Amino acid sequence: MRRFQEFRSSPQRHPGLDIPDGLRLYAIGDIHGRLDLLRRLDRLIAADALASPADRRLIVFLGDYVDRGPDSAGVIASLINDRPADVETVFLKGNHEDFMLDAIDGGGKGLTWLMNGGEQTLESYGIDAGPLFDSPERIGEIIRGRLPAAHLGFLRGLKTKHAVGGVYFAHAGVDPDRSLDDQRATDLMWIRDRFLHSGKDLGAVVVHGHTPVLAPEVFDNRINCDTGAYATDRLTAAVLELDQLRFLQT
């Protein structure tokens, strides 16, 4: 399986891309509560658009907006309220949003969520998470009382996939043994090794996050945009246009 250079800010051709003429796609990796980095990347994207206008711009957010970083509440508020009117947006659901909704709905994974970054998310909403480690069954009741209705609506409205121009967007990746029309939501949000180690033609170039890497990874069949923002201060957007790929990074 051919692997491209790990990171380049200048355009490189990717033979799997076939983005419609006039459309520029931005795909943003896992934010994980880093509102500061989201704002910086928003400015980079705005400057990029100003320097080289396109007829249409679409930003696909690849999921994992919450947990681990300090301001998940602020990230969700910004995703809801701070998007430019002339830019189309798609918001995908990551495994951490899946975790959070399970905790809200009392699905039984509350303690696991707390131990995987949910504590920081609760604190961003002004909730003391400490006592909940001993009574995780109360998480749903407590967070439903604090979570703004718009935030809950945002979480419940997230998509698990999006496709355009020979590109298939999913948070974690796809099951390489299933067609793109037959993917399971659980795999789209959670899959890892079977996808990452597959050299198969997947039917499209899969753009994903979920698995943090130090620099964006580009392969024939997939592009990984998760550069571990909450720990590295690097939030990355892949920029796709025609058959060209480049990256913006905080």
N, C-alpha and C positions, 0 to 999 in steps of 0.2 A: 504494500500500500504506500503510495507516494505521499510524503508529508512536505508541506510548503515551509518556507521560513517562518519561524514562530511569531515574529512580530514585525510589521512594517507599517509606517504611517503613510507612506506613499502608495499609490494604487498598484495593485498586482492583478493580473488576469486570473480568474478562476473559471475553468472550462464548464463547470456545472451551472453557472449562473446564466439566467436569461431574463433579466429584469426588463419589464416593458419600457420602451423609450419614453423619457420624460418623467419617470418615477425614480425618486431616490429613497432608499430604505435605510433606516437606522435601527439597529437591534441592540438593546441595552441589557447588559448582564445583571447579575444579582446585586441588588442595592443593600439589602440587609440593614435597614435603619440608618443609613448614612445620608441624611438629608443634606449635609454640607457638600458631599461629593455629587449628589444629584443636581444641586444648584450649579455647581461648577461645570458639570457635563452639559446641562441645559444651555449654559452660556457658550460652550464650545460648539454645540450643535447650531445655535443661532448664528454664530460667527461663520461657521462653515456654510450654512445656507445663504447667508448674505454675500459671501465671497464668490459663490458659484450657484446661482439660483437654479431650481428645477421646477418643472410645471406642477408636480405633486410631490409632497413629502409625507412619508408614513413612518412613524416610530413604533416599533414593536418592543414592548417591555417584556422580558423573558421570565418574570416571576421572582419570588423570594424578595419581596419588598420589606418584610418584617423580620424581627428577631436578631439577636446578637449585637447589632449596633445600637446607639443610644436613642434614636428618635424615629421609631417605626410609625408613631402617630403622625409626626410631621411629614414623613415620606408619603403616607397615604393621603394626607390632606393636600400635599403638593401635587400628587398625581391626579387628584380630583379637580383641583382648582387652578393650577398654574400652567396648564397646557395651552400653547398658542392656538388661536382660533383657526388659523390657516394650515394647521398640521393635523393629519389624520393620526389616530392612535389606536393601538391594540394592546390590551393588557392580558397577559397570560397568567395562569395560576401555577405557582411553584409548590413544592412539597411543604414549605413552611406556612403558606396560606392554608394548605390542606390540613396541616397540624392545628393551626389556630382555629379554623372553623370546626374541627372535631372537638376542640376544647370548649368552644362557645356552645356547641350543641350537646355537650355531655356525652361524647362518644367513647370515653374511656382512655384517651391518650393524653389527658391533661398533664400528668406528672412528667411523661416523656417530653411533652412540649416545653414545660418549664425548664427542663435540663438541657434543652437544645436551643435556647435563646428566647423562649417565651417569657422568662423572667424580665428581660430587658424590655420586651414589648409591653408587658403589663405596667412596668414602671413609667414608660413613656406616656401612658394614659393616667398617671397619677395613682396607680394601684400598688400597694405594698405587697410584693409577691412572696415575701418570706413565710408568712403563716400558711400560705397555700400549699407549700411543700408537704405539710402534714395533713391537709384536707383538700386534695386536688379536685375532688368532686364538686367543690364550691366555685371553681374557676368560671364556669359558664354563667352562673347566676350573677357573679360579681362583675365580670367584664360586660355582660349585656346591659348592666346598669350604667356603665361608663362610656361604652363605645358609641360615638355619634351614629345616628341612623344612616347617614351618608356613607360612613366608613363600612358599616356592615353590608349595605347595598353594593358597595364597590367590591368587597370580598366575594359576595355571592354571585356577582355578575362576571367574574373572571372566566376567560376562555381557557381551554387546554391546548389549543393548536391554532395555527394560522398558516396559510399557504399562498404564495404568489411567485410567479416568475422563476419556476424551477427551484424554489426555496420552501422548506417546510420548517416552521418555527415551533418549538416545544421547549418547555423548561428544562427537562432532564435529557430528552432524546426520544428514540423510538425503539420498539422491539424489532430487531433486524429480521426476525422470522415471520413477521406479519406485514401485509401490505399497508400502505399509508392510509388506506380507507378502512382498515380493520384494527386500528390501534386502540388499546385500552387506556382509559384516563389515568389509571394508576401508573402505568409505564411512562406515560408522557410527563408525569410529575416526579417519578421516583427512580426510574431505571438508571443503572450505572454500568457495571462491568460488561455485560453482554453487548451493550450498545457501543461503549467506548473501544472495545477490542475487536469490533467487527470491521472487516475490510470489504463488506458487501456493497454493491450498488443498492442504495436504499430507496431509489425511485425519485429522489430529490436530494439536494444538499440540505442537511439538517443543521439549523442554527440553534444553539442551545446554551444553557448555563449549567448550574447545579454542581458541577465538579470544578472546584477552584484550581486555577493554574497561575503561574507567575506572569505569563504573557499569553495573549490569545493564541489558540491553536487552530491551524488551518490544514485540513486534510481534503482529499478528493470528495469524501462523502459527508463531511461535517465540519462545522466551525464552532469553536467553544469561546464564548465571550465572558465567562465568569473568571475574573481575576482577583477574587477574594477581597472585595472592596472593604469589608468591615475590618479586616486585619492588615491590609496592604496599603490602603489609601488609593488604590487604583480601581476606578470604575471605568469600564470600557464599553464603547459602542462600536459595533461593526457598521461600516457604511458600504452599502451595496448599490451599484448603479450599472445597468447594462450587464457586461460580464466582468466588471471591475470590483475589487474589494480593497478597502483600506480601513484604518481604525482611528478613532479618537479616544483619548484616555486622559483622565485627570492625573 
